[in-house]
Amino acid sequence: MFETDVLIAGAGPAGLLLAAELALAGVRTTIVERLPQRPPYCRGFNLNSRALDLLARRGLADGLVAEGHRVPHAPVTGLPGPLLLDGAATDHPFSLGIPQTRVEEVLEARARELGVEILRGHDLRSFTQSADDVTTVVHNGQFGRTLRSRFLVGCDGGRSTVRKQAGIGFPGVDARWYALLGDVECDLPYGPSAGPDGRSLFVIPRPGYVRIVVREDAPPSDKDTPVTLERLQAQVDTVLGLHVELREPRWLSRFGDAARLASKYREGRVLLAGDAAHIHPPAGAIGVNVALDDSFNLGWKLAATVRGTAPEGLLDTYHAERHAAGERILANTRAQVAVEEAGAEPWADLLRRVAAHPAGNRALAEIITGLDACYEPGGHPWLGRLAPDVPLLVSGAETRLATLLHAGRPVLLDLTPSGSFAAWSAGVPVVAASSPSTSDIDAVLLRPDGHVAWVGTPGAGDAGLAEAVHRWVGNVPVPV
Ligand SMILES: Cc1cc2nc3c(=O)[nH]c(=O)nc-3n(C[C@H](O)[C@H](O)[C@H](O)COP(=O)(O)OP(=O)(O)OC[C@H]3O[C@@H](n4cnc5c(N)ncnc54)[C@H](O)[C@@H]3O)c2cc1C
């Protein structure tokens, strides 16, 4: 007896989106979350273009966009000007200001609506895995219990118990510096300032308070020592060279520039997603966004594996695709910090000049937000990339490409006037459509995450389509 098909540790952005994706595909899913309720403070405050594009493939972006605040550029560290998103490869050419806690609420509501069980106040303590299952011990503060599942996914943050217990390495570099964060009230003007010792102080406006970020003058002897208001006050006073009173602390914390990447995203029946798989310097404000990206990639692959329809090796493409993405994220965020620290060094000027050039600026925006994600480069420009949300006419009704993906299934989009690909419907859902934006395409095989697995160009027929279907959809009937 399995208590659940997939057990997820952690109800942050990664765990909640993954759970919703699995439940959408009919997979019984349970989340165990250590905290009895969501904390009152908020870490992140943005969704980037890539995350919005992905959420739109499930109909989840519009509501958030209506609530949030649009900014036409991507956050970046170390470069003087903004990274503009106008003309970037996205359906959402803006960053959305919205609290991480609000995104989590929306994802939690969706997960619950789809039948996910969320056990708050339950700490994952240990697990063992066999060839067939994972047996996990969770504790609710009073009692321990075991849960047997087919798979376990660690979405349990940077200090992931799941990662450690699975014996998965976390190579990388330790933090060289730490910054204090304080959500407080005070009379400081918004914006950055620099102290006489070169240390920076940021005062970021938040609703009803400010977020202060200041580098510590020396690494703490123990980074887990709780941050006090006195400590933050002393660091702020030193940087400013005067005393400005900090009041009403809502949240005091510390973060550093450590960068680490799990050596594997899968060990047997145990997988990792989000911060559990990678930590990096806080440049570009991408943590939530990358966590969502991981889960969106993993959800449909794990669901197909649990249901027994997955082609051989499908689940391992999660590591192949997202570990490589993790490597790029560490490189990008570390590069941003290095440029910031380089100051007037001539080598850093090169990147600044690239950022000042319109095409270079757009390329950097696409790299830092992950919009450049291409899992299988080569051939047609759409191949391996997230298919753009082009307008479509289906059975006389106007729709869009992203809408076809709301059910979380693969789609073979047939754009030929005669419906030449109809016979493939025995193996994969076929949607016959026309579009003004796709004259060089006869048909496209879309993975459930919207990435393009195959493109049929005029005159090429269905060459290569059977292989793509067998690779991404499964061993299903294909026309002979
Ligand atoms: C100060 C700060 C500002 C940030 N700003 C931004 C920003 O502007 N934009 C952005 O995109 N990102 C930002 N981030 C990063 C972002 O918050 C994280 O990258 C993101 O929350 C990662 O999501 P996750 O689901 O992987 O992990 P988490 O959100 O950390 O969720 C992990 C969950 O697992 C639970 N858990 C841990 N251990 C166990 C266990 N043993 N059993 C059960 N549950 C467990 C935890 O309680 C937690 O709820 C910021 C981070 C910080 C610290």
The ligand as an SDF file (V2000), in Angstrom:
LIG
                    3D

 53 58  0  0  0  0  0  0  0  0999 V2000
   16.2680   37.8790    1.5590 C   0  0  0  0  0  0  0  0  0  0  0  0
   15.9020   37.0950    0.3270 C   0  0  0  0  0  0  0  0  0  0  0  0
   15.3660   37.7780   -0.7550 C   0  0  0  0  0  0  0  0  0  0  0  0
   15.0380   37.0880   -1.8980 C   0  0  0  0  0  0  0  0  0  0  0  0
   14.5150   37.7690   -2.9510 N   0  0  0  0  0  0  0  0  0  0  0  0
   14.1610   37.1000   -4.0700 C   0  0  0  0  0  0  0  0  0  0  0  0
   13.5670   37.7650   -5.1820 C   0  0  0  0  0  0  0  0  0  0  0  0
   13.3620   38.9950   -5.1570 O   0  0  0  0  0  0  0  0  0  0  0  0
   13.2390   37.0470   -6.2670 N   0  0  0  0  0  0  0  0  0  0  0  0
   13.4240   35.7090   -6.3160 C   0  0  0  0  0  0  0  0  0  0  0  0
   13.0910   35.0860   -7.3200 O   0  0  0  0  0  0  0  0  0  0  0  0
   13.9650   35.0280   -5.2710 N   0  0  0  0  0  0  0  0  0  0  0  0
   14.3310   35.6890   -4.1630 C   0  0  0  0  0  0  0  0  0  0  0  0
   14.8840   35.0150   -3.1180 N   0  0  0  0  0  0  0  0  0  0  0  0
   15.1330   33.5690   -3.2180 C   0  0  0  0  0  0  0  0  0  0  0  0
   13.8550   32.7480   -2.9710 C   0  0  0  0  0  0  0  0  0  0  0  0
   13.2250   33.1520   -1.7940 O   0  0  0  0  0  0  0  0  0  0  0  0
   14.1730   31.2660   -2.9420 C   0  0  0  0  0  0  0  0  0  0  0  0
   15.0600   30.9600   -3.9890 O   0  0  0  0  0  0  0  0  0  0  0  0
   12.9050   30.4170   -3.0860 C   0  0  0  0  0  0  0  0  0  0  0  0
   12.0870   30.5580   -1.9600 O   0  0  0  0  0  0  0  0  0  0  0  0
   13.2420   28.9440   -3.2960 C   0  0  0  0  0  0  0  0  0  0  0  0
   12.0720   28.1970   -3.3160 O   0  0  0  0  0  0  0  0  0  0  0  0
   12.0600   26.6640   -2.8470 P   0  0  0  0  0  0  0  0  0  0  0  0
   10.6470   26.2190   -2.9420 O   0  0  0  0  0  0  0  0  0  0  0  0
   13.1040   25.9370   -3.5720 O   0  0  0  0  0  0  0  0  0  0  0  0
   12.5560   26.6900   -1.3440 O   0  0  0  0  0  0  0  0  0  0  0  0
   11.9200   27.4280   -0.0510 P   0  0  0  0  0  0  0  0  0  0  0  0
   11.0570   28.5780   -0.4680 O   0  0  0  0  0  0  0  0  0  0  0  0
   13.0450   27.7000    0.8460 O   0  0  0  0  0  0  0  0  0  0  0  0
   10.9730   26.3360    0.5590 O   0  0  0  0  0  0  0  0  0  0  0  0
   11.4820   25.2240    1.2500 C   0  0  0  0  0  0  0  0  0  0  0  0
   10.4410   24.7750    2.2420 C   0  0  0  0  0  0  0  0  0  0  0  0
   10.8330   23.5200    2.7970 O   0  0  0  0  0  0  0  0  0  0  0  0
   10.5200   23.5130    4.1760 C   0  0  0  0  0  0  0  0  0  0  0  0
   11.3780   22.4950    4.8080 N   0  0  0  0  0  0  0  0  0  0  0  0
   12.7180   22.5510    5.0220 C   0  0  0  0  0  0  0  0  0  0  0  0
   13.1590   21.4230    5.5810 N   0  0  0  0  0  0  0  0  0  0  0  0
   12.0830   20.6230    5.7360 C   0  0  0  0  0  0  0  0  0  0  0  0
   11.8950   19.3170    6.2710 C   0  0  0  0  0  0  0  0  0  0  0  0
   12.9130   18.5890    6.7520 N   0  0  0  0  0  0  0  0  0  0  0  0
   10.6340   18.7930    6.2980 N   0  0  0  0  0  0  0  0  0  0  0  0
    9.5930   19.5110    5.8200 C   0  0  0  0  0  0  0  0  0  0  0  0
    9.7050   20.7630    5.2940 N   0  0  0  0  0  0  0  0  0  0  0  0
   10.9440   21.3020    5.2540 C   0  0  0  0  0  0  0  0  0  0  0  0
   10.7920   24.9300    4.6150 C   0  0  0  0  0  0  0  0  0  0  0  0
   10.1060   25.2390    5.8120 O   0  0  0  0  0  0  0  0  0  0  0  0
   10.2880   25.7300    3.4260 C   0  0  0  0  0  0  0  0  0  0  0  0
    8.9360   26.0950    3.5450 O   0  0  0  0  0  0  0  0  0  0  0  0
   15.2360   35.6930   -1.9590 C   0  0  0  0  0  0  0  0  0  0  0  0
   15.7580   35.0080   -0.8620 C   0  0  0  0  0  0  0  0  0  0  0  0
   16.0890   35.6980    0.2720 C   0  0  0  0  0  0  0  0  0  0  0  0
   16.6400   34.9590    1.4500 C   0  0  0  0  0  0  0  0  0  0  0  0
  1  2  1  0
  2  3  1  0
  2 52  2  0
  3  4  2  0
  4  5  1  0
  4 50  1  0
  5  6  2  0
  6  7  1  0
  6 13  1  0
  7  8  2  0
  7  9  1  0
  9 10  1  0
 10 11  2  0
 10 12  1  0
 12 13  2  0
 13 14  1  0
 14 15  1  0
 14 50  1  0
 15 16  1  0
 16 17  1  0
 16 18  1  0
 18 19  1  0
 18 20  1  0
 20 21  1  0
 20 22  1  0
 22 23  1  0
 23 24  1  0
 24 25  2  0
 24 26  1  0
 24 27  1  0
 27 28  1  0
 28 29  2  0
 28 30  1  0
 28 31  1  0
 31 32  1  0
 32 33  1  0
 33 34  1  0
 33 48  1  0
 34 35  1  0
 35 36  1  0
 35 46  1  0
 36 37  1  0
 36 45  1  0
 37 38  2  0
 38 39  1  0
 39 40  1  0
 39 45  2  0
 40 41  1  0
 40 42  2  0
 42 43  1  0
 43 44  2  0
 44 45  1  0
 46 47  1  0
 46 48  1  0
 48 49  1  0
 50 51  2  0
 51 52  1  0
 52 53  1  0
M  END
$$$$
